[in-house]
Amino acid sequence: MRRPLDALPFVVLLFVLARARPAVARVVVPSVPRTGGGPLTIGELRQLAARVGFPDPDLAAAVAMGESGGKVDNVGDNGDSLGLWQINIPAHPEVDKARLFDAEYNARAALAISHGGVDWTPWTVYRTGAYRAHMPRPNVV
């Protein structure tokens, strides 16, 4: 028997993704001018994470950097995981696969999958702790 709240995470994901603006380009336009189409820096990932509403942009950026190396068009898991946050298509068929190479759409999908940026357990780099290599270093005085 299904409980009424079983579908709630999917409803939230669909709402967040529906609010995402259509992509004009595949790479987010950061506030600092970029040259070339290389990977996003950790700073650019932090800006993107903050812009879409992650409560901890440092953590969100560290996960993305660990998963994709900042490559907007990254493909992993034999083609099953796409984009900056490596959104896994078989686990999340509700996302629009064709839009996952858009940085902002991918970020919004990750925000929804992570339940608003508070549950990172679906990401391997979080479970293994590999994301920590991309976290800011504390200022020691």
BARO-700041 format. One record per residue: residue number from 1; residue in three letters; x, y, z of N, C-alpha, C in turn. Coordinates in Angstrom, 1 decimal. Example, Ala and Ser with C-alpha at 12.3 -4.5 7.8 and 13.67 -1.06 7.14 Angstrom:
2
(rec 1,"ALA",(13.2,-5.7,7.8),(12.3,-4.5,7.8),(13.2,-3.3,7.8)),
(rec 2,"SER",(12.8,-2.2,7.1),(13.7,-1.1,7.1),(12.9,0.0,7.9)),
//
This chain:
141
(rec 1,"MET",(0.8,-1.2,0.0),(0.0,0.0,0.0),(0.9,1.2,0.0)),
(rec 2,"ARG",(0.6,2.2,-0.9),(1.4,3.4,-1.0),(0.9,4.4,0.0)),
(rec 3,"ARG",(1.8,5.1,0.6),(1.4,6.2,1.5),(1.3,7.4,0.7)),
(rec 4,"PRO",(0.4,8.4,1.1),(0.3,9.6,0.3),(1.6,10.4,0.1)),
(rec 5,"LEU",(2.5,10.3,1.1),(3.7,11.1,1.0),(4.8,10.4,0.2)),
(rec 6,"ASP",(4.6,9.2,-0.2),(5.7,8.5,-1.0),(6.1,9.3,-2.2)),
(rec 7,"ALA",(5.2,9.9,-2.9),(5.4,10.7,-4.1),(6.0,12.1,-3.8)),
(rec 8,"LEU",(6.0,12.5,-2.6),(6.4,13.9,-2.3),(7.8,14.3,-2.9)),
(rec 9,"PRO",(8.8,13.5,-2.7),(10.1,13.9,-3.3),(10.1,14.1,-4.8)),
(rec 10,"PHE",(9.3,13.3,-5.5),(9.2,13.5,-6.9),(8.4,14.7,-7.3)),
(rec 11,"VAL",(7.4,15.0,-6.5),(6.6,16.3,-6.7),(7.5,17.5,-6.5)),
(rec 12,"VAL",(8.3,17.5,-5.5),(9.2,18.6,-5.2),(10.2,18.7,-6.3)),
(rec 13,"LEU",(10.8,17.6,-6.8),(11.8,17.6,-7.9),(11.1,18.2,-9.1)),
(rec 14,"LEU",(10.0,17.7,-9.5),(9.3,18.3,-10.7),(9.0,19.8,-10.5)),
(rec 15,"PHE",(8.6,20.2,-9.4),(8.4,21.6,-9.1),(9.7,22.5,-9.3)),
(rec 16,"VAL",(10.8,22.0,-8.8),(12.1,22.7,-8.9),(12.5,22.7,-10.3)),
(rec 17,"LEU",(12.4,21.6,-11.0),(12.8,21.5,-12.4),(11.9,22.4,-13.3)),
(rec 18,"ALA",(10.7,22.4,-13.0),(9.8,23.2,-13.8),(10.1,24.7,-13.7)),
(rec 19,"ARG",(10.6,25.1,-12.6),(10.9,26.5,-12.4),(12.3,26.9,-13.0)),
(rec 20,"ALA",(13.1,25.9,-13.4),(14.4,26.2,-14.1),(14.1,26.8,-15.4)),
(rec 21,"ARG",(14.9,27.9,-15.7),(14.8,28.6,-16.9),(15.4,27.8,-18.0)),
(rec 22,"PRO",(14.8,27.8,-19.2),(15.4,27.1,-20.4),(16.9,27.6,-20.6)),
(rec 23,"ALA",(17.7,26.7,-21.1),(19.1,27.0,-21.3),(19.3,27.8,-22.6)),
(rec 24,"VAL",(20.1,28.8,-22.5),(20.5,29.5,-23.7),(21.8,28.9,-24.2)),
(rec 25,"ALA",(22.7,28.5,-23.3),(23.9,27.9,-23.6),(24.2,26.8,-22.6)),
(rec 26,"ARG",(25.2,26.0,-22.9),(25.4,24.8,-22.1),(26.2,25.2,-20.8)),
(rec 27,"VAL",(26.9,26.3,-20.9),(27.8,26.6,-19.7),(27.2,27.9,-19.1)),
(rec 28,"VAL",(27.2,27.9,-17.7),(26.7,29.0,-17.0),(27.6,30.2,-17.3)),
(rec 29,"VAL",(27.0,31.4,-17.3),(27.8,32.6,-17.5),(28.1,33.1,-16.1)),
(rec 30,"PRO",(29.3,32.9,-15.7),(29.7,33.4,-14.3),(29.8,35.0,-14.3)),
(rec 31,"SER",(29.9,35.5,-13.1),(30.0,37.0,-13.0),(31.4,37.4,-13.4)),
(rec 32,"VAL",(32.4,36.6,-13.4),(33.7,36.9,-13.9),(33.9,36.4,-15.3)),
(rec 33,"PRO",(34.3,37.2,-16.3),(34.4,36.8,-17.7),(35.4,35.6,-17.8)),
(rec 34,"ARG",(35.0,34.6,-18.6),(35.8,33.4,-18.8),(36.3,33.4,-20.3)),
(rec 35,"THR",(37.4,32.7,-20.5),(37.9,32.5,-21.8),(37.9,31.0,-22.0)),
(rec 36,"GLY",(37.5,30.6,-23.2),(37.4,29.2,-23.5),(36.3,28.5,-22.9)),
(rec 37,"GLY",(36.1,27.2,-23.2),(35.0,26.4,-22.7),(35.5,25.3,-21.7)),
(rec 38,"GLY",(36.5,25.6,-21.0),(37.0,24.6,-20.1),(36.1,24.3,-18.9)),
(rec 39,"PRO",(36.6,23.5,-18.0),(35.8,23.2,-16.8),(35.6,24.5,-15.9)),
(rec 40,"LEU",(34.5,24.5,-15.2),(34.2,25.5,-14.2),(35.2,25.4,-13.1)),
(rec 41,"THR",(35.6,26.5,-12.5),(36.4,26.5,-11.3),(35.5,26.2,-10.1)),
(rec 42,"ILE",(36.2,26.0,-9.0),(35.4,25.7,-7.7),(34.7,27.0,-7.4)),
(rec 43,"GLY",(35.3,28.2,-7.6),(34.6,29.4,-7.3),(33.4,29.6,-8.2)),
(rec 44,"GLU",(33.4,29.3,-9.5),(32.3,29.4,-10.3),(31.2,28.4,-9.9)),
(rec 45,"LEU",(31.6,27.2,-9.5),(30.6,26.2,-9.0),(29.9,26.7,-7.7)),
(rec 46,"ARG",(30.7,27.4,-6.8),(30.1,28.0,-5.6),(29.1,29.1,-6.0)),
(rec 47,"GLN",(29.4,29.9,-7.0),(28.5,30.9,-7.4),(27.2,30.3,-8.0)),
(rec 48,"LEU",(27.3,29.3,-8.8),(26.2,28.6,-9.4),(25.3,28.0,-8.2)),
(rec 49,"ALA",(26.0,27.3,-7.3),(25.3,26.6,-6.2),(24.5,27.7,-5.4)),
(rec 50,"ALA",(25.1,28.8,-5.1),(24.5,29.9,-4.3),(23.3,30.4,-5.1)),
(rec 51,"ARG",(23.5,30.6,-6.4),(22.4,31.2,-7.3),(21.2,30.3,-7.3)),
(rec 52,"VAL",(21.3,29.0,-7.3),(20.2,28.1,-7.4),(19.6,27.8,-6.0)),
(rec 53,"GLY",(20.3,28.2,-5.0),(19.7,28.1,-3.6),(20.2,27.0,-2.7)),
(rec 54,"PHE",(21.3,26.5,-3.0),(21.9,25.5,-2.0),(22.2,26.2,-0.7)),
(rec 55,"PRO",(21.8,25.6,0.4),(22.1,26.2,1.7),(23.6,26.3,2.1)),
(rec 56,"ASP",(24.4,25.4,1.5),(25.8,25.3,1.7),(26.5,25.3,0.4)),
(rec 57,"PRO",(26.7,26.4,-0.3),(27.3,26.4,-1.6),(28.7,25.8,-1.7)),
(rec 58,"ASP",(29.5,25.9,-0.6),(30.8,25.3,-0.6),(30.7,23.7,-0.7)),
(rec 59,"LEU",(29.8,23.2,0.1),(29.6,21.7,0.0),(29.1,21.3,-1.4)),
(rec 60,"ALA",(28.1,22.0,-1.9),(27.5,21.7,-3.2),(28.6,21.7,-4.3)),
(rec 61,"ALA",(29.4,22.8,-4.2),(30.5,22.9,-5.2),(31.5,21.8,-5.1)),
(rec 62,"ALA",(31.8,21.5,-3.9),(32.8,20.4,-3.6),(32.3,19.1,-4.2)),
(rec 63,"VAL",(31.0,18.8,-4.0),(30.5,17.6,-4.5),(30.5,17.6,-6.1)),
(rec 64,"ALA",(30.1,18.7,-6.7),(30.2,18.8,-8.1),(31.6,18.7,-8.7)),
(rec 65,"MET",(32.6,19.3,-8.0),(33.9,19.2,-8.5),(34.5,17.8,-8.3)),
(rec 66,"GLY",(34.1,17.1,-7.2),(34.5,15.7,-7.1),(33.9,14.8,-8.1)),
(rec 67,"GLU",(32.6,15.1,-8.4),(31.9,14.2,-9.4),(32.3,14.4,-10.8)),
(rec 68,"SER",(32.5,15.7,-11.2),(32.7,16.0,-12.6),(34.0,16.7,-13.0)),
(rec 69,"GLY",(34.8,17.2,-12.0),(35.9,18.0,-12.3),(35.6,19.3,-12.8)),
(rec 70,"GLY",(34.3,19.7,-12.6),(33.8,21.0,-13.1),(33.4,21.0,-14.6)),
(rec 71,"LYS",(33.5,19.8,-15.2),(33.1,19.7,-16.6),(31.6,19.6,-16.8)),
(rec 72,"VAL",(31.1,20.6,-17.5),(29.6,20.7,-17.7),(29.1,19.5,-18.5)),
(rec 73,"ASP",(29.9,19.0,-19.4),(29.5,18.0,-20.3),(30.0,16.6,-19.9)),
(rec 74,"ASN",(30.3,16.4,-18.6),(30.9,15.2,-18.1),(29.9,14.0,-18.2)),
(rec 75,"VAL",(30.4,12.9,-18.6),(29.5,11.7,-18.7),(30.2,10.6,-17.9)),
(rec 76,"GLY",(29.5,10.0,-17.0),(30.1,8.9,-16.2),(29.2,7.7,-16.1)),
(rec 77,"ASP",(29.6,6.7,-15.4),(28.8,5.5,-15.2),(28.3,4.9,-16.5)),
(rec 78,"ASN",(29.2,4.8,-17.5),(28.9,4.2,-18.8),(27.7,4.9,-19.4)),
(rec 79,"GLY",(27.7,6.2,-19.3),(26.6,7.0,-19.9),(25.4,7.3,-19.1)),
(rec 80,"ASP",(25.4,6.7,-17.9),(24.2,6.8,-17.0),(24.1,8.1,-16.2)),
(rec 81,"SER",(25.3,8.7,-16.0),(25.3,9.9,-15.1),(25.9,11.1,-15.9)),
(rec 82,"LEU",(25.2,12.2,-15.8),(25.5,13.3,-16.7),(25.7,14.7,-16.0)),
(rec 83,"GLY",(26.6,15.5,-16.5),(26.7,16.9,-16.1),(27.6,17.1,-14.8)),
(rec 84,"LEU",(27.5,18.3,-14.3),(28.3,18.7,-13.2),(28.1,17.8,-11.9)),
(rec 85,"TRP",(26.9,17.6,-11.6),(26.6,16.8,-10.4),(26.4,15.3,-10.7)),
(rec 86,"GLN",(26.7,14.9,-11.9),(26.6,13.5,-12.4),(25.2,12.9,-12.0)),
(rec 87,"ILE",(24.1,13.5,-12.5),(22.8,13.1,-12.2),(22.6,11.8,-12.9)),
(rec 88,"ASN",(22.2,10.7,-12.1),(22.1,9.4,-12.6),(20.7,9.2,-13.2)),
(rec 89,"ILE",(20.6,9.0,-14.5),(19.4,8.9,-15.3),(18.5,7.7,-14.8)),
(rec 90,"PRO",(19.1,6.5,-14.7),(18.2,5.4,-14.2),(17.6,5.6,-12.8)),
(rec 91,"ALA",(18.3,6.3,-11.9),(17.8,6.6,-10.6),(16.8,7.7,-10.6)),
(rec 92,"HIS",(16.9,8.6,-11.6),(16.1,9.8,-11.6),(15.5,10.0,-13.0)),
(rec 93,"PRO",(14.6,9.1,-13.4),(14.0,9.3,-14.8),(13.1,10.5,-14.9)),
(rec 94,"GLU",(12.8,11.2,-13.9),(11.9,12.4,-13.9),(12.7,13.6,-14.5)),
(rec 95,"VAL",(14.0,13.6,-14.5),(14.7,14.7,-15.0),(14.8,14.6,-16.6)),
(rec 96,"ASP",(15.0,15.8,-17.2),(15.1,15.9,-18.6),(16.5,15.6,-19.0)),
(rec 97,"LYS",(16.8,14.4,-19.5),(18.2,14.0,-19.8),(18.8,15.0,-20.8)),
(rec 98,"ALA",(18.0,15.5,-21.7),(18.6,16.4,-22.8),(19.1,17.7,-22.2)),
(rec 99,"ARG",(18.6,18.1,-21.0),(19.0,19.4,-20.4),(20.1,19.2,-19.3)),
(rec 100,"LEU",(20.6,18.0,-19.0),(21.5,17.9,-17.9),(22.9,18.4,-18.2)),
(rec 101,"PHE",(23.2,18.8,-19.5),(24.5,19.4,-19.8),(24.3,20.9,-19.6)),
(rec 102,"ASP",(23.2,21.4,-19.3),(23.0,22.8,-18.9),(23.4,23.0,-17.4)),
(rec 103,"ALA",(24.3,23.8,-17.1),(24.8,23.9,-15.7),(23.7,24.2,-14.7)),
(rec 104,"GLU",(22.9,25.2,-15.0),(21.9,25.6,-14.1),(20.8,24.5,-13.9)),
(rec 105,"TYR",(20.4,23.9,-15.0),(19.4,22.8,-14.9),(20.0,21.6,-14.0)),
(rec 106,"ASN",(21.2,21.3,-14.3),(21.9,20.2,-13.5),(21.9,20.6,-12.1)),
(rec 107,"ALA",(22.3,21.8,-11.8),(22.3,22.3,-10.4),(21.0,22.2,-9.7)),
(rec 108,"ARG",(19.9,22.6,-10.4),(18.6,22.5,-9.9),(18.1,21.1,-9.7)),
(rec 109,"ALA",(18.5,20.2,-10.6),(18.2,18.8,-10.4),(18.9,18.2,-9.1)),
(rec 110,"ALA",(20.2,18.6,-9.0),(20.9,18.2,-7.8),(20.3,18.7,-6.5)),
(rec 111,"LEU",(19.9,20.0,-6.5),(19.2,20.6,-5.4),(17.9,19.8,-5.0)),
(rec 112,"ALA",(17.2,19.4,-6.0),(15.9,18.7,-5.7),(16.3,17.2,-5.2)),
(rec 113,"ILE",(17.2,16.6,-5.9),(17.6,15.2,-5.5),(18.2,15.2,-4.1)),
(rec 114,"SER",(18.9,16.2,-3.7),(19.5,16.3,-2.4),(18.5,16.9,-1.3)),
(rec 115,"HIS",(17.2,16.9,-1.7),(16.2,17.4,-0.8),(16.5,18.8,-0.2)),
(rec 116,"GLY",(16.9,19.7,-1.2),(17.1,21.1,-0.8),(18.6,21.3,-0.4)),
(rec 117,"GLY",(19.5,20.4,-0.7),(20.9,20.5,-0.3),(21.2,20.0,1.0)),
(rec 118,"VAL",(20.4,19.1,1.6),(20.6,18.6,2.9),(20.9,17.1,3.0)),
(rec 119,"ASP",(20.7,16.4,1.9),(21.0,14.9,1.8),(21.9,14.6,0.6)),
(rec 120,"TRP",(23.2,14.5,0.9),(24.1,14.2,-0.2),(24.5,12.7,-0.3)),
(rec 121,"THR",(23.8,11.8,0.4),(24.1,10.4,0.3),(24.0,9.8,-1.0)),
(rec 122,"PRO",(23.2,10.3,-2.0),(23.2,9.7,-3.3),(24.5,9.8,-4.1)),
(rec 123,"TRP",(25.3,10.7,-3.7),(26.6,11.0,-4.4),(27.7,10.2,-3.8)),
(rec 124,"THR",(28.4,9.5,-4.7),(29.5,8.6,-4.2),(30.6,9.5,-3.6)),
(rec 125,"VAL",(31.0,10.6,-4.2),(32.1,11.4,-3.6),(31.8,11.9,-2.2)),
(rec 126,"TYR",(30.5,12.0,-1.9),(30.1,12.4,-0.5),(30.2,11.2,0.4)),
(rec 127,"ARG",(29.7,10.1,0.0),(29.8,8.9,0.8),(31.2,8.4,1.1)),
(rec 128,"THR",(32.1,8.6,0.2),(33.5,8.2,0.4),(34.3,9.3,1.0)),
(rec 129,"GLY",(33.8,10.5,1.1),(34.5,11.6,1.7),(35.5,12.3,0.7)),
(rec 130,"ALA",(35.5,11.9,-0.6),(36.4,12.5,-1.6),(36.1,14.0,-1.8)),
(rec 131,"TYR",(34.8,14.4,-1.6),(34.5,15.8,-1.8),(35.3,16.8,-0.9)),
(rec 132,"ARG",(35.8,16.2,0.2),(36.5,17.1,1.2),(37.8,17.7,0.6)),
(rec 133,"ALA",(38.3,17.1,-0.4),(39.5,17.7,-1.1),(39.2,19.0,-1.8)),
(rec 134,"HIS",(37.9,19.3,-2.0),(37.5,20.5,-2.7),(36.8,21.5,-1.8)),
(rec 135,"MET",(36.8,21.2,-0.5),(36.2,22.2,0.4),(37.2,23.3,0.7)),
(rec 136,"PRO",(36.7,24.5,1.1),(37.7,25.5,1.4),(38.5,25.2,2.7)),
(rec 137,"ARG",(39.7,25.6,2.7),(40.5,25.4,3.9),(40.2,26.4,4.9)),
(rec 138,"PRO",(40.1,26.0,6.2),(39.7,27.0,7.2),(40.9,27.9,7.4)),
(rec 139,"ASN",(40.6,29.2,7.7),(41.6,30.2,8.0),(42.2,29.9,9.4)),
(rec 140,"VAL",(43.4,29.6,9.4),(44.1,29.4,10.7),(44.9,30.7,11.1)),
(rec 141,"VAL",(44.6,31.2,12.2),(45.3,32.5,12.6),(46.4,32.1,13.6)),
//
